Amino acid sequence: MRPDEDAGGILGRRPRRRLALIAFSGWAHQLLHLALDLMPPPLRSWAFRLLLKEFGPHSWIDYGCFIRYPWTVKVGSGTVINHGCRLYGSYLVPGVTIEIGDACAIAPNVCIYAAGHDCSVLRLRDVGASVRVGNNVWIGGGAILLPGVQIGDGAVIGAGALVARDVPAYTVLTVDPPRTLRGRENR
């Protein structure tokens, strides 16, 4: 056995108990999202106001979205999160949140990750950092935001971009490789 791993491996010292908790948690989240997907729009908005840390007025989360640990997610007013988006907050790293500002447009199949694992050790400890999306941001379809990313107000993230660094306000980020294409007016 290596010095940086313990007898329980990735699941810790009580793997059977932890695996059961992980399985139950996954089942409960799937059941919750199934129930949300069956609700009519007014009830969905009410449910998101109860479940999320904050859910602004006139916002919409489309059917088929998945939010892990919804109590760690804030959504501002007038924001639309489109079909198939996935938001992964952090349960095991305290204080880590996903914050999405006002009047944002998030296209289908966008993934926002605020948590991950430390790959420098075999046990893969949980790590995380808050993700903040400013106001009036447009995120193109299939984009991926990694832990700790800050997107400035008015920025545009191109479809399919992998965002691993902060994006300044009022800039347009393209793909292949992600780079700042041009500035954007603040009107």
N, C-alpha and C positions, 0 to 999 in steps of 0.2 A: 504494500500500500504506500502511495506517495504521501509526503508530509502535508500537502495542501488539500487532501481529501480525508473525509472521515468515514467511518464504517457504513453510514447510511447512504452515501452517495448524494445525488442531487435532491432526494426527498428527505434528507436529514436522518436523525437517529430513530425515528418511528415511521418508517416508510409506509406501512400498511394504513396507519391512521391518517397520515397526511394525504396519501393517495385517495382515501375515501372522502376526505374533506374537499379535495380538488374536484373529484368526480361529482359530488353532491352540489358544489358551487356551480360547476358547469351546467348541470341539469337544471338548477334553479334559474340561472341566467337565461337558458334557452326557453324555459317555460314562461318567464317574464316577457321575453321578446315575442314569443308566439301570442301571448295575450295582448300585447301592445299592437301587433300586426292585425289582430282581429277587431280592434276597437274602431269606432267611427271617429272622424277627425276631432270633434269637440272633446270627446273623452280622452283621446291621445294627448292633446295639449294639456289637459288637466292632469293627466298621469305624469307627464314630463315635468310639470311644475312641482309635483310631489317628489319625484324620484331624483331629479338633478339638483345639484348644489344651487343653481340659479338657471331659470329659463325665462327670457324676456318676452314681453308682449309682442304679438304679430310675428313670432318666429314659427318655423315649421321644420319638423324632422320627418322625412318621408318614410314610407313603409319599407321594410327590408333593411333598415339600419341596425347596427349592433353597437351597444355601448356597454363596455365592461366597467364595473364599479361606477355607476351613474352618479353617485353622490360626490364624485371628484370632478365633475364636469360642469362648467358654466357656459351658457349660451346667451349672448346679448339679444337686444330687441331687433326685430325685422330681419333676422338671419334665416337662411334656408339651407338645410343640410339634405342633399339629394339621396336617392335610392342607393342602397348597397354600401354606404359609408360605414367605416368601423373606427370607433374611438376606444382606445385601450388606456385607461387610467392606471393608477397604481394603488394597490391595497396595502402592500407590505412596506412601501417607502413612504413614511409620513410626510404630509404637506405637499405632495406632488399633485398638481391639478392640470386639467386641460381647460383653457379659457379661450372662448371664441367671442369676438367683439360684436358690435352692432352692425347691421346691414351687410353682412357677409354672404357670399354665394359660394357654396361648396358643392362641386359637381359630383356625379355618381362615382362610386367606388374609391373614394379618397380614404386613406388610412392615416390616422394620427396616433402615434405611440408615445406615451409618457413613461413607459416602463420597459425594462428589458433585463438582460442578465449580464453579469461581469464574466466575460469569456477568458480572463487571465488566470482563473483557477478552474479546476475541473468540476467543482461543486456548483458552479454557475449561480452565484449569489444574486439576489434580486437587486437591481439598481433602477433609478428613475430620476427624471428631471421634468419640471413643469414645461408645458408647451403653451405659448401665448400667440393667438392670432388677433391682430389689431382690428380696427373698424374699417368697413368698406373694402374688405379683401375678397378677391376672387381666386379660388383654388380650382384648377382644371382637373378633369376626370383622371382618376387613377394615380394622382399624386400621393406621395408618401412623406409624412413629416415625422422625423425622428425625435427622441427625447431631448429636451432642452432648447428646442428651436423657438426663436422669437420672430414672428412675421410682422413687419411694420404696417401702419395704417396705409390703406390705399394700394397695397402691393397686389400684383397678379402673379400667380404661380402657374406655369404652363402645364398642360396635361402630361401625365407620366413622369413628372419631375420627382427626384429623390432629394429631399431637402434635409441636409445634415448640418447646415450652418444658418445663422441668422440672416434674414432678408430685410434690407433697409426699407423705410417707408417710401411709397410711391415709385417703386421700381417694378419692372417686368422681368421675371425669371423664366428662361427657356430651358429646354431639355437638350441633351446630347452634345456635350455635357451641360449640366445646369450652369448657366452664366447670366449675368445681368445684361439684358438686351438694350434697354433704354430707360430713361426716366419717365415719369408720369406727372401730369399737372395736378395740383391740389385745387380743384374747383368745387 
